[in-house]
């Protein structure tokens, strides 16, 4: 129970959403984050459909709103709605378009790279096979996106009647 004068609790950091069907690649990201001392909330969706539902607030129980992760790490080769389609839907949805999306894939195909940037990807990283290189690359990625870059805030919640609530400023 908080008492008057107690400092306000720090909000939990926004999660990272990893859209990845491979259990091995998911575990590699978790292990690398632990090794880097990054105990950040990491959510996983194994396909594009479940990720889009989660982001739009269409998955889960009553009262669960849309998810606004700090960062999305997106694999391209997914079952169902693949990463390319999920990226296009994300970046064309005005409620979700500002969330940074980093493509994290094994595809070095120049067409994939060009198509992802044309669809609005914020960066494109190849998954190295070597765990040491993967960890070093993930460190650079997290340092930039979570330490250097200024990230967008979630859109203001609409009030009854469709009017957006203004964010409070200190």
Helices and strands as residue ranges (DSSP letters): E 16-19, H 23-35, E 42-45, H 48-56, E 71-74, H 83-92, E 101-105, H 110-118, E 123-126, H 131-142, I 143-148
